[in-house]
Every structure is written in C-alpha cells, then in structure tokens.
Amino acid sequence: MSNSQKTLTPRLVKKLWLVFVFLILLMGISYIVITGYFANKYYQETTQNLNAELANHVIEEKFQNASPFLEDGSVNKPLFGDLMHDMMAVNRSIEVYLLDENGKILYSVVLDHGDNAPQQSVSLSPIKSFIQNDGKNFVLGDDPRNPGEQKIFSAAQFNIDGREGYIYIVLEGKEFQLVSSNLLGQYFTKLGIRAVLLTTFFTALLGLLSIWFLTKNLRLITGTIRRFQEGDLEARIENPEKSDIEVFAKSFNTMADTIVGNMDKMKSVDLLRRELIANVSHDLRTPLAVLKGYIETLQMKRDSLSESDKQEYLKITHGNVNKLSKLIDQLFEYSKLEAEQVTPIKEPFSITELSHDLIAKFRVLADQKKIDLHLENPEENSMVFADVSLVERALQNLIENALKYTQPNGKVTLSIKRKDKNVEINITDTGNGIPMNEQPFIFDRYKQVVNKDAKKQGYGLGLAIVKKIMDLHDTTITVLSKPREGSSFIFNLPAYQI
C-alpha cells in the first residue's frame, strides 16, 4: 500500500473507530447489568406479592388444630416438620422461622437439621412494615442463614395461648440462592457472549459506516492538503463554510493563501535583490574603475605630470571616494531600515528650524549648480512630533534628489504649511519631471528607468530610504510630476500642540 493510500485511513480514523467500539460495548455491558438488576428486582417483587398471605395461611390452617407450643412451653417441632414437608413439596426454597415478640428465632427446621445460623434474631422493622401495609409494598427482610443479606419474605403475627410472636417465611432460601446463582451465571454467560458478539459485529459495521460518513470532509481536506504538499499551490477546499469542520477548512485556505502570498513576495524580493546587486555592482564598478585609472596614472607619470594635473587627479579621486562612501552608507542605512532594526524615537521639534539648517547646508551646492534653493513660509514656526534624525535624513535625500535632477538656473523650493492636525512638507523642483509610467516605481530600491535618450538612470536608494522612513512614521509620501514641468514630493507629519 502506498503512502498516499495509507493516509486515507489515518490514525485519527482508527482511534475514532476504536473509541466507538468501546463505547458501544460499554453500553451493551451496562444494558445487560442494568436489565439483569431490574429483572431480578421485578421477579422478587412479583414473588413477594404472590406469597404475601402465605404466613397468614400457615397460622389459619395449621395453628387452628394444633398449637405451635407444647404444654411445657417448648416448640411443637413435629408440627413444624409437617409444615415444612408440605411447603417444600410445593417450593423447596421456602424457609419457615418461628419468632417471639422481640424477633428472636425460637425454631426453624433448617436450624434443627444442624444448619445453624449465626444470626439468632431478625429485625422486626421490615416485618412490621410488611404487616402494616398488608404485604402490598416491596420490603426486604433479614436472611438468618446469611447475615448481612436481605431476602423477600412473608410474615404474620399470632397470639396463641397468651403467647405472641411472628411466623417469618423467607421466600428465597439457601437452596434457591444456590440454584439461582448457577442459572443466573449461565444465563449471563450466554447472554454476555452473544451480546458481545452481536454488539461487536454491529458496532464494527455501524462504526465503519458512521466514521466513513463523519470523516468524509476530513478525507477531502486531507486530500487537498496532500495535493498542496505535492506542489499544487492552487489546491483549496471548496465551500469551506459547508464543511463539518468549517474552522479547519477556512484556516487551511487562509494558510495556503498566506503561504502562496509569501512565496510570491519572496520571489519578488529575490528578483529585487538580484536587481539591486546588479545595479549596485554597476555603480560601485564605475568609481572604482576611475579610482584605479587615476591612481595608476599618478604612479606611472608622477614625474612627468605637472602639479596642477596632480591636484586635478587627486580631486577626481577624492570625489569618487566620497561617492563610494556615500553609496556604502546608503546600503547600510537601507539594510537596517528594511530589516526593521531602526526604531523611531519620536519627540517634538521645530521642522522650520530643521529646514533652515538644511537649506543652509545645501546652499553651496545649489549655488555651484546655479539653482535657486529657498524655504517658503519661513516666518511661521511649525512644531511636529517625529524622529528628528530620520526626518532630517528624509529631507536631505529629497533635497539632494531635487538638486540632482534640476537644470542650472532652475529652482528648488522647500515649503512648510500647517493643515489641521498635520504639517505638510513639500519639496518642489523645476527639473525634467518623471514620466507617468515610472512614477509608481520611483520608491522601489534602486529602480532603473530609461530616459528620453535611451540611457538607463537609477533613482538609487535615496527615495527608497525616504519611503521606509515615512512607513516608520505611519505616513505616506506622494509624488506629483509632469514631464518638463518638475516634480513635487509631499508628506505630512503630526503637528505638536504646545
């Protein structure tokens, strides 16, 4: 049998079947025991009702012609011998006892034959209850020959020659008990064996049918899970809300969707990782090649180069070193943000003062490129609640990006506006703009696009870092751009109420 076939009868189904069989057998045994108990009780009650007047008949028929006591006060044993002879001819299980008014046993044929009973008296409480109700209520009395046990009986009170007492007749004597025990044991043995066999057979049949029906949905889910395990990622449980185990079915479908979604994300991440490595490798290779070329030139022609050429070569070398250092810093920063190793420490600070500092920092670069860089609405001091270092980094990247793509004599504006409970920050430039089809991707890490000259250019990691910083502040950044009209990057930070 293959593994796939074995899974059609999992251990859970076998356990359910065994439990089902055990419960049915337990019910069968309980039924036999309970039925036997109540059947025996019914038999005893019926026998007692049928023989309720037996003690009275003994007194009326036997004691009218002869007294149970002799003239010397002793028991008339021949009378009781005849009495027992007559009764045993009809029922050998009957035992007759003569009791005094206190319940003490005066005489019994079974005692006189040497079968001495350790119990020398009988409790009068059940006897009086029996006589008071004319034997109509089911009552059990003491068994003199078996102390501690109780039997059905018939009893009647007499008053003869000034002597009071009771005739106490046990209807299920020792003989009956021996025969009954043997027959009852044989009966229950036969009934038990047959009941067990029949119960086992029908239990097995009903159990298999019931478990097959009850586990139909379980087998369906098991088969679906096996298909998913074997690579069928589209396998889902149909109509989970109609399943007997709806929660399990819906949970599996949700889990499968999550796994497939994570796999798609992993594929996307892997694709982006490869693209990132390729693009970063390209950007690293270019400054390294320049560095290598100029250093080799300095080594080979150090004696023939003029001092001005040497300074120019060193300046170019230094610029490429800075470019490499910046790229490495961006990679390190982005990797920490993507790995969620950065936790924002939010505090109130003046976004206006921070903007003034950044404008001053980039003023020299803007002047070198003949770009007008200024702050709009600087007179209003706006306070925000955010991580000052992360916001500074985001603004720095956006300003650098705006200066990078703005032509000489252009303009870059950093504006700050209060809007309800937020402060809006807008960095606008007059550059070439971003094509509409590329705008959804500019925040992807190191996204490569093709410009109008069919040359590849990358937005680098700067905008990807900005997007991660905005995510950490639970806000979004929006880009508005038209070709040849420039671009605007807009985001909001929560205002701080003083």
Summary of the structure (lengths in Angstrom):
residues: 498
radius of gyration: 53.6
end to end distance: 76.9
largest distance: 167.0
contacts: 1381
relative contact order: 0.06
helix: 56%
strand: 17%
